[in-house]
Amino acid sequence: MKSDVCFDALVWKEERVYVSYCPQFGVSSCGDTVEEARRMLREAVCLFIEGAKELGTLQKILDEAVPGSVGKNLSNYVEGNFSGKY
């Protein structure tokens, strides 16, 4: 089952490449175009969440990224339904 995880994506140009950054998770990526940088960031965040699940650190990360009860509810949703596909 597919889950949607919303996050901010900051994108800027550095010389000939576009850099993308997700401040909630501290994840970044890059691409030759804005669209590619955003797509690569989605993939990087996906891999980050999968890794956090495997390490058992997802709840702590979500609590830090999304304070309060929202992070706890999101963790249950992501734990149960996240497939790693967008």
CNS distance restraints for C-alpha pairs under 8 A (distance, minus, plus):
assign (resid   1 and name CA) (resid  81 and name CA) 5.77 0.50 0.50
assign (resid   1 and name CA) (resid  82 and name CA) 6.88 0.50 0.50
assign (resid   1 and name CA) (resid  83 and name CA) 6.02 0.50 0.50
assign (resid   2 and name CA) (resid  81 and name CA) 6.48 0.50 0.50
assign (resid   2 and name CA) (resid  82 and name CA) 5.93 0.50 0.50
assign (resid   2 and name CA) (resid  83 and name CA) 5.42 0.50 0.50
assign (resid   2 and name CA) (resid  84 and name CA) 7.52 0.50 0.50
assign (resid   2 and name CA) (resid  85 and name CA) 6.37 0.50 0.50
assign (resid   2 and name CA) (resid  86 and name CA) 7.14 0.50 0.50
assign (resid   3 and name CA) (resid  77 and name CA) 7.98 0.50 0.50
assign (resid   3 and name CA) (resid  78 and name CA) 6.94 0.50 0.50
assign (resid   3 and name CA) (resid  81 and name CA) 5.91 0.50 0.50
assign (resid   3 and name CA) (resid  82 and name CA) 5.00 0.50 0.50
assign (resid   3 and name CA) (resid  83 and name CA) 6.70 0.50 0.50
assign (resid   3 and name CA) (resid  84 and name CA) 7.98 0.50 0.50
assign (resid   3 and name CA) (resid  85 and name CA) 7.73 0.50 0.50
assign (resid   3 and name CA) (resid  86 and name CA) 7.52 0.50 0.50
assign (resid   4 and name CA) (resid  82 and name CA) 7.92 0.50 0.50
assign (resid   4 and name CA) (resid  86 and name CA) 6.99 0.50 0.50
assign (resid   5 and name CA) (resid  78 and name CA) 7.97 0.50 0.50
assign (resid   7 and name CA) (resid  22 and name CA) 6.74 0.50 0.50
assign (resid   7 and name CA) (resid  24 and name CA) 6.86 0.50 0.50
assign (resid   8 and name CA) (resid  22 and name CA) 5.57 0.50 0.50
assign (resid   8 and name CA) (resid  23 and name CA) 6.80 0.50 0.50
assign (resid   8 and name CA) (resid  24 and name CA) 7.18 0.50 0.50
assign (resid   9 and name CA) (resid  20 and name CA) 6.30 0.50 0.50
assign (resid   9 and name CA) (resid  21 and name CA) 5.56 0.50 0.50
assign (resid   9 and name CA) (resid  22 and name CA) 5.01 0.50 0.50
assign (resid   9 and name CA) (resid  23 and name CA) 7.57 0.50 0.50
assign (resid   9 and name CA) (resid  38 and name CA) 7.07 0.50 0.50
assign (resid   9 and name CA) (resid  41 and name CA) 7.77 0.50 0.50
assign (resid  10 and name CA) (resid  20 and name CA) 5.45 0.50 0.50
assign (resid  10 and name CA) (resid  21 and name CA) 5.11 0.50 0.50
assign (resid  10 and name CA) (resid  22 and name CA) 6.47 0.50 0.50
assign (resid  10 and name CA) (resid  23 and name CA) 7.96 0.50 0.50
assign (resid  11 and name CA) (resid  18 and name CA) 6.57 0.50 0.50
assign (resid  11 and name CA) (resid  19 and name CA) 5.51 0.50 0.50
assign (resid  11 and name CA) (resid  20 and name CA) 4.34 0.50 0.50
assign (resid  11 and name CA) (resid  21 and name CA) 6.49 0.50 0.50
assign (resid  11 and name CA) (resid  34 and name CA) 6.92 0.50 0.50
assign (resid  11 and name CA) (resid  37 and name CA) 7.38 0.50 0.50
assign (resid  11 and name CA) (resid  38 and name CA) 7.50 0.50 0.50
assign (resid  12 and name CA) (resid  18 and name CA) 5.52 0.50 0.50
assign (resid  12 and name CA) (resid  19 and name CA) 5.43 0.50 0.50
assign (resid  12 and name CA) (resid  20 and name CA) 6.69 0.50 0.50
assign (resid  13 and name CA) (resid  17 and name CA) 5.84 0.50 0.50
assign (resid  13 and name CA) (resid  18 and name CA) 4.33 0.50 0.50
assign (resid  13 and name CA) (resid  19 and name CA) 6.09 0.50 0.50
assign (resid  14 and name CA) (resid  18 and name CA) 6.01 0.50 0.50
assign (resid  14 and name CA) (resid  19 and name CA) 6.86 0.50 0.50
assign (resid  16 and name CA) (resid  32 and name CA) 7.24 0.50 0.50
assign (resid  17 and name CA) (resid  30 and name CA) 6.76 0.50 0.50
assign (resid  17 and name CA) (resid  31 and name CA) 5.90 0.50 0.50
assign (resid  17 and name CA) (resid  32 and name CA) 5.11 0.50 0.50
assign (resid  17 and name CA) (resid  33 and name CA) 7.17 0.50 0.50
assign (resid  18 and name CA) (resid  30 and name CA) 5.44 0.50 0.50
assign (resid  18 and name CA) (resid  31 and name CA) 5.33 0.50 0.50
assign (resid  18 and name CA) (resid  32 and name CA) 5.94 0.50 0.50
assign (resid  18 and name CA) (resid  33 and name CA) 6.04 0.50 0.50
assign (resid  18 and name CA) (resid  34 and name CA) 6.00 0.50 0.50
assign (resid  18 and name CA) (resid  37 and name CA) 6.01 0.50 0.50
assign (resid  19 and name CA) (resid  28 and name CA) 7.26 0.50 0.50
assign (resid  19 and name CA) (resid  29 and name CA) 5.97 0.50 0.50
assign (resid  19 and name CA) (resid  30 and name CA) 4.30 0.50 0.50
assign (resid  19 and name CA) (resid  31 and name CA) 6.68 0.50 0.50
assign (resid  19 and name CA) (resid  37 and name CA) 6.22 0.50 0.50
assign (resid  20 and name CA) (resid  28 and name CA) 5.48 0.50 0.50
assign (resid  20 and name CA) (resid  29 and name CA) 5.24 0.50 0.50
assign (resid  20 and name CA) (resid  30 and name CA) 5.54 0.50 0.50
assign (resid  20 and name CA) (resid  37 and name CA) 5.58 0.50 0.50
assign (resid  20 and name CA) (resid  38 and name CA) 6.23 0.50 0.50
assign (resid  20 and name CA) (resid  41 and name CA) 6.23 0.50 0.50
assign (resid  21 and name CA) (resid  26 and name CA) 7.10 0.50 0.50
assign (resid  21 and name CA) (resid  27 and name CA) 5.83 0.50 0.50
assign (resid  21 and name CA) (resid  28 and name CA) 4.20 0.50 0.50
assign (resid  21 and name CA) (resid  29 and name CA) 6.51 0.50 0.50
assign (resid  21 and name CA) (resid  41 and name CA) 7.04 0.50 0.50
assign (resid  22 and name CA) (resid  26 and name CA) 5.64 0.50 0.50
assign (resid  22 and name CA) (resid  27 and name CA) 5.26 0.50 0.50
assign (resid  22 and name CA) (resid  28 and name CA) 6.14 0.50 0.50
assign (resid  22 and name CA) (resid  41 and name CA) 7.58 0.50 0.50
assign (resid  22 and name CA) (resid  45 and name CA) 7.96 0.50 0.50
assign (resid  23 and name CA) (resid  27 and name CA) 7.00 0.50 0.50
assign (resid  24 and name CA) (resid  65 and name CA) 4.95 0.50 0.50
assign (resid  24 and name CA) (resid  66 and name CA) 7.76 0.50 0.50
assign (resid  25 and name CA) (resid  45 and name CA) 7.62 0.50 0.50
assign (resid  25 and name CA) (resid  61 and name CA) 7.54 0.50 0.50
assign (resid  25 and name CA) (resid  65 and name CA) 6.46 0.50 0.50
assign (resid  27 and name CA) (resid  41 and name CA) 7.51 0.50 0.50
assign (resid  27 and name CA) (resid  44 and name CA) 6.91 0.50 0.50
assign (resid  27 and name CA) (resid  45 and name CA) 6.47 0.50 0.50
assign (resid  27 and name CA) (resid  48 and name CA) 7.78 0.50 0.50
assign (resid  28 and name CA) (resid  41 and name CA) 6.15 0.50 0.50
assign (resid  28 and name CA) (resid  44 and name CA) 7.21 0.50 0.50
assign (resid  29 and name CA) (resid  37 and name CA) 6.41 0.50 0.50
assign (resid  29 and name CA) (resid  40 and name CA) 6.02 0.50 0.50
assign (resid  29 and name CA) (resid  41 and name CA) 5.19 0.50 0.50
assign (resid  29 and name CA) (resid  44 and name CA) 6.90 0.50 0.50
assign (resid  30 and name CA) (resid  36 and name CA) 7.39 0.50 0.50
assign (resid  30 and name CA) (resid  37 and name CA) 4.52 0.50 0.50
assign (resid  30 and name CA) (resid  38 and name CA) 7.73 0.50 0.50
assign (resid  30 and name CA) (resid  40 and name CA) 6.55 0.50 0.50
assign (resid  30 and name CA) (resid  41 and name CA) 7.22 0.50 0.50
assign (resid  31 and name CA) (resid  35 and name CA) 7.82 0.50 0.50
assign (resid  31 and name CA) (resid  36 and name CA) 4.95 0.50 0.50
assign (resid  31 and name CA) (resid  37 and name CA) 4.11 0.50 0.50
assign (resid  31 and name CA) (resid  38 and name CA) 7.86 0.50 0.50
assign (resid  31 and name CA) (resid  40 and name CA) 7.01 0.50 0.50
assign (resid  32 and name CA) (resid  36 and name CA) 6.36 0.50 0.50
assign (resid  32 and name CA) (resid  37 and name CA) 6.94 0.50 0.50
assign (resid  33 and name CA) (resid  37 and name CA) 6.14 0.50 0.50
assign (resid  34 and name CA) (resid  38 and name CA) 6.24 0.50 0.50
assign (resid  35 and name CA) (resid  39 and name CA) 6.15 0.50 0.50
assign (resid  36 and name CA) (resid  40 and name CA) 5.98 0.50 0.50
assign (resid  37 and name CA) (resid  41 and name CA) 6.11 0.50 0.50
assign (resid  38 and name CA) (resid  42 and name CA) 6.30 0.50 0.50
assign (resid  39 and name CA) (resid  43 and name CA) 6.47 0.50 0.50
assign (resid  40 and name CA) (resid  44 and name CA) 6.17 0.50 0.50
assign (resid  41 and name CA) (resid  45 and name CA) 6.07 0.50 0.50
assign (resid  42 and name CA) (resid  46 and name CA) 6.09 0.50 0.50
assign (resid  42 and name CA) (resid  86 and name CA) 7.66 0.50 0.50
assign (resid  43 and name CA) (resid  47 and name CA) 6.25 0.50 0.50
assign (resid  44 and name CA) (resid  48 and name CA) 6.09 0.50 0.50
assign (resid  45 and name CA) (resid  49 and name CA) 6.14 0.50 0.50
assign (resid  46 and name CA) (resid  50 and name CA) 6.24 0.50 0.50
assign (resid  46 and name CA) (resid  84 and name CA) 5.46 0.50 0.50
assign (resid  46 and name CA) (resid  85 and name CA) 7.34 0.50 0.50
assign (resid  47 and name CA) (resid  51 and name CA) 6.05 0.50 0.50
assign (resid  47 and name CA) (resid  84 and name CA) 7.22 0.50 0.50
assign (resid  48 and name CA) (resid  52 and name CA) 6.16 0.50 0.50
assign (resid  49 and name CA) (resid  53 and name CA) 6.19 0.50 0.50
assign (resid  49 and name CA) (resid  58 and name CA) 6.92 0.50 0.50
assign (resid  50 and name CA) (resid  54 and name CA) 6.32 0.50 0.50
assign (resid  50 and name CA) (resid  84 and name CA) 6.80 0.50 0.50
assign (resid  51 and name CA) (resid  55 and name CA) 6.18 0.50 0.50
assign (resid  52 and name CA) (resid  56 and name CA) 5.95 0.50 0.50
assign (resid  52 and name CA) (resid  57 and name CA) 5.03 0.50 0.50
assign (resid  52 and name CA) (resid  58 and name CA) 4.77 0.50 0.50
assign (resid  52 and name CA) (resid  61 and name CA) 7.85 0.50 0.50
assign (resid  53 and name CA) (resid  57 and name CA) 6.25 0.50 0.50
assign (resid  53 and name CA) (resid  58 and name CA) 5.23 0.50 0.50
assign (resid  53 and name CA) (resid  79 and name CA) 7.34 0.50 0.50
assign (resid  57 and name CA) (resid  61 and name CA) 6.31 0.50 0.50
assign (resid  58 and name CA) (resid  62 and name CA) 6.07 0.50 0.50
assign (resid  58 and name CA) (resid  75 and name CA) 7.07 0.50 0.50
assign (resid  59 and name CA) (resid  63 and name CA) 6.05 0.50 0.50
assign (resid  59 and name CA) (resid  71 and name CA) 7.64 0.50 0.50
assign (resid  59 and name CA) (resid  72 and name CA) 7.02 0.50 0.50
assign (resid  59 and name CA) (resid  75 and name CA) 5.83 0.50 0.50
assign (resid  60 and name CA) (resid  64 and name CA) 6.32 0.50 0.50
assign (resid  61 and name CA) (resid  65 and name CA) 6.09 0.50 0.50
assign (resid  62 and name CA) (resid  66 and name CA) 5.53 0.50 0.50
assign (resid  62 and name CA) (resid  67 and name CA) 7.58 0.50 0.50
assign (resid  62 and name CA) (resid  71 and name CA) 5.19 0.50 0.50
assign (resid  62 and name CA) (resid  72 and name CA) 7.32 0.50 0.50
assign (resid  62 and name CA) (resid  74 and name CA) 7.52 0.50 0.50
assign (resid  62 and name CA) (resid  75 and name CA) 6.60 0.50 0.50
assign (resid  63 and name CA) (resid  67 and name CA) 5.12 0.50 0.50
assign (resid  63 and name CA) (resid  68 and name CA) 6.85 0.50 0.50
assign (resid  63 and name CA) (resid  71 and name CA) 5.00 0.50 0.50
assign (resid  63 and name CA) (resid  72 and name CA) 6.72 0.50 0.50
assign (resid  64 and name CA) (resid  71 and name CA) 7.99 0.50 0.50
assign (resid  65 and name CA) (resid  71 and name CA) 7.43 0.50 0.50
assign (resid  66 and name CA) (resid  70 and name CA) 6.36 0.50 0.50
assign (resid  66 and name CA) (resid  71 and name CA) 4.76 0.50 0.50
assign (resid  67 and name CA) (resid  71 and name CA) 5.76 0.50 0.50
assign (resid  68 and name CA) (resid  72 and name CA) 7.14 0.50 0.50
assign (resid  69 and name CA) (resid  73 and name CA) 6.19 0.50 0.50
assign (resid  70 and name CA) (resid  74 and name CA) 6.02 0.50 0.50
assign (resid  71 and name CA) (resid  75 and name CA) 6.07 0.50 0.50
assign (resid  72 and name CA) (resid  76 and name CA) 6.59 0.50 0.50
assign (resid  73 and name CA) (resid  77 and name CA) 6.43 0.50 0.50
assign (resid  74 and name CA) (resid  78 and name CA) 5.98 0.50 0.50
assign (resid  75 and name CA) (resid  79 and name CA) 5.77 0.50 0.50
assign (resid  76 and name CA) (resid  80 and name CA) 6.06 0.50 0.50
assign (resid  77 and name CA) (resid  81 and name CA) 5.93 0.50 0.50
assign (resid  77 and name CA) (resid  82 and name CA) 7.46 0.50 0.50
assign (resid  78 and name CA) (resid  82 and name CA) 4.80 0.50 0.50
